[in-house]
Amino acid sequence: MPVYRYKGVAAGNRAVSATIDADSLRAARLKLRADGIFPTEIVAGKTRGETSELLSKLRLPALRRVPDLDLSMFSSQLSTLISAGVPLVQALSALTEQVERERFKTVVGAVRESVNQGSSLAEALAEHPHVFDELYCSMVRAGESSGALAPVLLRLADYVESRMDLRNQLINAMIYPALMLAFSAAVAGVLLVKVIPNITTMLRDMKQELPLVTRVVVAVSDVVTVYWFPALVVLAAALLIWTRIVRTERGRFAWDGFMLRTPVFGRLIRYVAIARFARTLATLSAGGVNIVGALEIARSVTANAVIAKAVDGVKDAITRGSSIAAQMRTSGEFPPLVTHMISVGEASGELPSMLGKLADTYDTQVENALQRMLALLGPILLVFVAIVILVIILSTLLPLMNMTSAL
């Protein structure tokens, strides 16, 4: 018999959370109400006795994220089908046949089966949190409640496309620096592993005194060729310690604050966080999600503990009757442009529209900041690579020149 996880309110406004066995979602809801529990959320859990084969078919594909392009197309096409009057189950069946990526096809098929058994679309999507995140499910839930599911899905498609564009900008901006660093590492590695040890052996056999720069390069070469395992252990231990520290609340807050203050990357990180926050909040508020719930979801997409804490302050201030812009201004983490545009949006009653314009503005700021960063990093990386190679070459030439002059 299927098992359902639920959250609800029992007698005396007591919050409860547990599981219940039932033949269907509707049966689970009826059982809970008969027990005096008003369910606020019910999602399907693992079926008792289900085979490992079924588990691998329905669960394991959902553990891997689906590309944003597929998710955007799914949202857009589902919106089109619903707008055309196609019943939800039939629309999901059509999309199941159309989806090409096998793991996403399995997920959409599982969503269709859940809806066919009586679940709402939001409840069915929530069974696959690694594909449909909290923002997506909240938007769909609000769309179903308001009877505007098709427009909400179309808005979600636009949101996913914007998120994809921003991610692609960041990835493309990192390709050139990564290639330059990889090239310099490859050249330095060949020189340190192949060239330096041979020349060093020859010079030592000739009792030739090595210059300082050569001794430094030889020491680095020894670390790479002889002491590589202890060096790797030390590096791995340092990385593990750093990871553990950053995973703590205080460590993450300190690290994110440090990154926001860095000269080149700090402004870019802030722009990206604000663009994500504004786009998410605009999408949620336009979709009918209440502002407190929208802020709770939007804080998580900033990927920065300092800005997330500032958003928490905004959320708390709203519950006390303050405005969004006033608390943002007090936090000091949001530029004047952000607080001004949100203040105008609150005053005019057009907050979702103003947040959308703010997100567009900061998307442009991110693009400009990336271009400036690349313009700055290009020469810096070229100079860095040239210095590394020059030092290694000098470390080999200087002893040979000294030996030649001594003859």
BELUR-V223818 format. One record per residue. PHI is phi in degrees with one decimal (* if undefined). PSI is psi in degrees with one decimal (* if undefined). BURIAL is + if it has 16 or more other C-alpha atoms within 10 Angstrom, else -. Layout:
PHI_PSI_BURIAL ; PHI_PSI_BURIAL
//
This chain:
*_137.0_- ; -60.9_151.4_+ ; -115.4_137.1_+ ; -121.3_135.5_+ ; -91.8_138.6_+ ; -140.4_155.6_+ ; -126.1_142.7_+ ; -164.6_-174.3_+ ; -121.4_124.5_- ; -99.6_-171.2_+ ; -58.7_142.3_- ; 75.9_22.6_- ; 57.4_34.4_- ; -88.8_125.5_- ; -75.7_133.5_- ; -129.6_154.2_- ; -152.2_125.0_- ; -166.3_-164.2_- ; -122.4_159.0_- ; -146.2_141.1_+ ; -88.1_132.5_+ ; -159.6_156.8_+ ; -73.0_-26.5_- ; -155.1_171.8_+ ; -62.9_-41.0_+ ; -62.8_-42.9_- ; -63.3_-38.1_- ; -63.4_-42.5_+ ; -63.7_-41.3_+ ; -66.1_-39.7_+ ; -61.6_-44.1_- ; -64.0_-44.5_+ ; -64.4_-34.8_- ; -65.9_-28.4_- ; -87.3_5.5_- ; 81.7_21.9_- ; -113.1_127.8_+ ; -95.3_108.3_+ ; -74.6_132.8_+ ; -102.4_-20.2_- ; -155.4_131.1_- ; -136.0_124.9_+ ; -132.1_150.0_+ ; -72.1_133.6_+ ; -100.6_-164.9_- ; -73.8_134.7_- ; -73.6_130.9_- ; -64.3_129.7_- ; 82.5_3.9_- ; -68.4_147.9_- ; -77.4_158.0_- ; -65.0_-28.2_- ; -64.6_-46.2_- ; -64.4_-37.9_- ; -61.1_-43.3_- ; -68.2_-31.7_- ; -73.6_-39.7_- ; -97.5_-28.3_+ ; -102.8_-48.9_+ ; -62.2_-38.9_- ; -60.4_-30.7_+ ; -73.4_-13.6_+ ; -76.5_-10.7_- ; -107.9_134.3_- ; -68.3_150.3_- ; -96.8_139.3_+ ; -55.7_145.4_- ; -59.7_-32.2_+ ; -61.9_-43.6_- ; -65.3_-41.2_+ ; -66.4_-39.0_+ ; -65.6_-44.1_+ ; -64.5_-40.2_+ ; -59.9_-46.8_+ ; -63.6_-45.1_+ ; -65.0_-44.7_+ ; -69.4_-37.6_+ ; -65.4_-38.2_+ ; -61.9_-43.3_+ ; -62.9_-43.9_+ ; -65.6_-42.1_+ ; -66.7_-40.4_+ ; -62.2_-30.2_- ; -81.3_-0.4_- ; 90.6_9.5_- ; -74.5_130.7_- ; -57.4_150.3_- ; -59.1_-45.7_+ ; -62.6_-41.6_+ ; -66.7_-38.3_- ; -62.9_-43.2_+ ; -66.5_-35.5_+ ; -63.2_-43.2_+ ; -63.0_-41.3_+ ; -70.0_-33.4_+ ; -60.0_-41.1_+ ; -71.8_-28.5_- ; -85.6_-29.8_- ; -63.5_131.9_+ ; -91.9_-38.1_- ; -69.7_123.8_- ; -61.9_-44.1_- ; -68.1_-33.5_+ ; -73.7_-35.2_+ ; -59.5_-40.5_+ ; -64.6_-41.7_+ ; -64.9_-47.0_+ ; -62.6_-38.4_+ ; -63.3_-39.6_+ ; -66.8_-37.6_+ ; -62.8_-43.4_+ ; -60.1_-43.2_+ ; -64.3_-40.5_+ ; -64.3_-42.7_+ ; -65.0_-39.5_+ ; -64.7_-26.9_+ ; -88.5_1.0_- ; 116.8_-3.6_- ; -74.5_152.1_+ ; -74.3_164.3_+ ; -62.4_-41.2_+ ; -61.9_-41.9_+ ; -65.3_-39.8_+ ; -66.6_-40.7_+ ; -67.4_-35.3_+ ; -65.2_-16.7_+ ; -71.3_-10.5_+ ; -128.0_67.9_+ ; -65.9_-20.4_- ; -80.9_-7.2_- ; -110.3_-48.3_+ ; -111.4_105.5_+ ; -76.6_-178.0_- ; -61.6_-39.0_+ ; -60.3_-47.3_+ ; -61.1_-48.1_+ ; -65.8_-38.3_+ ; -64.7_-41.2_+ ; -63.5_-44.8_+ ; -64.6_-40.1_+ ; -61.6_-43.2_+ ; -66.0_-38.5_+ ; -65.2_-39.2_+ ; -66.8_-39.8_+ ; -66.3_-36.4_- ; -90.5_-6.2_- ; 74.9_19.8_- ; -122.9_49.7_- ; -66.1_-42.1_+ ; -61.2_-49.8_+ ; -61.6_-35.8_+ ; -65.2_-42.5_+ ; -63.8_-38.0_+ ; -65.5_-39.2_+ ; -65.9_-37.0_+ ; -65.5_-38.3_+ ; -60.9_-43.8_+ ; -63.1_-40.7_+ ; -63.6_-45.7_+ ; -64.0_-38.4_+ ; -63.5_-42.2_+ ; -63.8_-41.4_+ ; -63.0_-39.8_+ ; -66.2_-42.5_- ; -61.9_-42.2_- ; -64.4_-43.3_+ ; -64.2_-41.0_- ; -64.4_-37.7_- ; -59.6_-45.1_- ; -65.8_-41.5_- ; -66.0_-46.0_- ; -62.0_-35.2_- ; -68.1_-25.2_+ ; -90.2_-9.9_- ; -64.7_-49.5_- ; -63.4_-49.9_- ; -58.5_-38.6_+ ; -65.2_-40.5_- ; -65.7_-40.7_- ; -63.3_-44.6_+ ; -66.0_-39.1_- ; -65.0_-40.2_- ; -63.6_-47.2_- ; -63.6_-38.9_+ ; -65.4_-39.1_- ; -66.0_-45.8_- ; -63.8_-47.2_- ; -62.0_-38.5_+ ; -63.6_-44.3_- ; -62.4_-44.5_- ; -64.7_-41.9_+ ; -72.4_-34.4_+ ; -89.1_-37.3_+ ; -102.1_-47.7_- ; -82.7_-54.1_+ ; -58.3_-47.8_+ ; -58.8_-39.6_+ ; -65.7_-45.3_- ; -66.9_-39.9_+ ; -62.2_-42.6_+ ; -61.3_-42.5_- ; -63.8_-43.9_- ; -68.3_-37.9_+ ; -67.8_-36.7_- ; -63.5_-30.3_- ; -89.5_8.0_- ; 57.0_34.6_- ; -87.0_130.3_- ; -73.6_134.5_- ; -93.2_136.8_+ ; -64.5_165.1_- ; -59.0_-47.1_- ; -61.8_-35.3_+ ; -69.2_-40.9_+ ; -62.7_-37.5_- ; -65.6_-46.7_- ; -64.9_-38.2_+ ; -63.3_-39.7_+ ; -61.6_-42.8_- ; -64.2_-40.9_+ ; -62.2_-39.4_+ ; -63.8_-39.1_+ ; -62.3_-41.0_+ ; -72.2_-39.3_+ ; -96.7_-35.2_- ; -103.5_-48.9_- ; -102.9_32.2_- ; -66.2_-35.0_- ; -69.9_-49.2_- ; -59.5_-38.3_- ; -64.1_-38.9_- ; -66.0_-39.0_- ; -64.2_-45.0_- ; -62.4_-43.0_- ; -63.7_-43.1_- ; -65.0_-40.2_- ; -64.6_-42.9_- ; -63.3_-40.8_- ; -65.1_-39.7_- ; -64.9_-44.1_- ; -62.9_-44.1_- ; -62.1_-41.9_- ; -62.8_-43.1_- ; -62.3_-41.5_- ; -65.7_-44.8_- ; -66.6_-26.8_+ ; -75.3_-17.9_- ; -75.3_157.8_- ; -62.8_-46.4_- ; -67.9_-40.3_- ; -65.1_-43.3_+ ; -64.7_-40.8_+ ; -63.0_-43.8_+ ; -65.8_-42.4_+ ; -66.2_-45.9_+ ; -64.2_-37.2_+ ; -64.5_-40.3_+ ; -62.3_-43.8_- ; -64.3_-35.0_+ ; -67.5_-22.7_+ ; -95.7_-3.6_- ; -67.7_144.9_- ; -60.6_-47.8_- ; -91.6_-48.0_+ ; -85.3_-21.5_- ; -59.1_-47.1_- ; -65.2_-39.8_+ ; -63.9_-43.4_+ ; -61.4_-41.8_+ ; -65.9_-42.7_+ ; -61.5_-43.8_+ ; -63.1_-44.2_+ ; -62.8_-43.1_+ ; -68.6_-39.7_+ ; -61.3_-44.4_+ ; -64.4_-44.9_+ ; -61.6_-48.5_+ ; -65.1_-42.5_+ ; -63.9_-42.9_+ ; -67.0_-45.9_+ ; -65.1_-37.9_+ ; -63.7_-43.9_+ ; -64.5_-44.3_+ ; -68.3_-46.8_+ ; -66.8_-36.8_+ ; -69.1_-25.8_+ ; -85.4_0.7_+ ; 97.2_4.9_+ ; -76.1_135.7_+ ; -63.1_152.1_- ; -63.5_-35.6_+ ; -66.9_-45.8_+ ; -64.2_-37.3_- ; -64.6_-41.3_+ ; -65.2_-37.7_+ ; -61.6_-39.9_+ ; -76.3_-41.3_+ ; -65.5_-30.2_+ ; -61.9_-32.4_+ ; -74.7_-21.7_+ ; -86.3_-8.5_+ ; -69.1_-26.9_+ ; 58.6_28.9_- ; -144.5_121.3_+ ; -65.4_-33.2_+ ; -67.2_-48.2_+ ; -69.8_-35.5_+ ; -62.2_-39.0_+ ; -66.2_-37.4_- ; -64.0_-38.0_+ ; -66.3_-37.4_+ ; -59.3_-40.1_+ ; -63.4_-38.5_+ ; -63.1_-44.2_+ ; -62.0_-44.0_+ ; -65.6_-38.0_- ; -66.2_-35.8_+ ; -63.6_-40.6_+ ; -65.0_-20.9_- ; -93.2_0.8_- ; 99.3_4.4_- ; -81.5_168.3_- ; -91.6_160.9_+ ; -65.3_-48.2_+ ; -62.4_-39.5_+ ; -62.4_-44.9_+ ; -71.2_-35.2_+ ; -62.1_-40.4_+ ; -65.2_-38.4_+ ; -67.7_-36.3_- ; -65.4_-30.9_- ; 77.7_4.0_- ; -97.4_-7.2_+ ; -115.2_132.5_+ ; -60.9_157.6_- ; -56.3_-34.2_- ; -59.9_-40.0_- ; -64.9_-51.0_+ ; -65.2_-35.6_+ ; -68.1_-46.3_- ; -66.5_-38.5_+ ; -68.8_-36.9_+ ; -61.8_-42.6_+ ; -64.2_-41.4_- ; -63.3_-40.2_+ ; -66.6_-41.6_+ ; -68.6_-34.3_- ; -91.2_-8.4_- ; 75.4_16.0_- ; -116.7_44.2_- ; -60.7_-47.2_+ ; -57.7_-42.9_+ ; -63.8_-42.8_+ ; -67.5_-36.7_+ ; -65.1_-37.7_+ ; -62.7_-43.0_+ ; -65.3_-37.6_+ ; -63.6_-42.0_+ ; -63.1_-41.8_+ ; -61.4_-42.1_+ ; -60.6_-45.3_+ ; -77.9_-23.9_+ ; -61.6_-42.2_+ ; -65.2_-40.3_- ; -61.3_-40.5_+ ; -62.5_-44.8_+ ; -60.9_-44.1_+ ; -66.0_-40.5_- ; -64.8_-38.2_+ ; -64.6_-41.1_+ ; -64.1_-41.7_- ; -65.4_-39.9_- ; -64.1_-42.3_- ; -65.1_-39.9_+ ; -62.6_-31.1_- ; -84.0_-40.5_- ; -71.5_-32.1_- ; -54.5_-59.8_- ; -61.8_-37.7_- ; -61.8_-44.6_- ; -67.0_-38.6_+ ; -62.1_-44.3_- ; -63.4_-41.8_- ; -61.6_-47.4_- ; -62.0_-42.6_+ ; -62.7_-41.4_- ; -65.1_-44.3_- ; -60.0_-49.2_- ; -66.7_-39.5_+ ; -62.9_-43.2_- ; -62.1_-43.1_- ; -65.9_-41.4_+ ; -66.1_-42.7_+ ; -61.6_-36.3_+ ; -64.3_-23.2_+ ; -92.5_-32.8_+ ; -79.0_-38.3_- ; -58.6_-47.6_+ ; -62.4_-37.8_+ ; -65.7_-39.4_+ ; -66.4_-41.1_- ; -63.6_-40.5_- ; -66.3_-38.8_- ; -66.7_-41.9_- ; -69.2_-23.7_- ; -80.2_-15.3_- ; -76.6_*_-
//
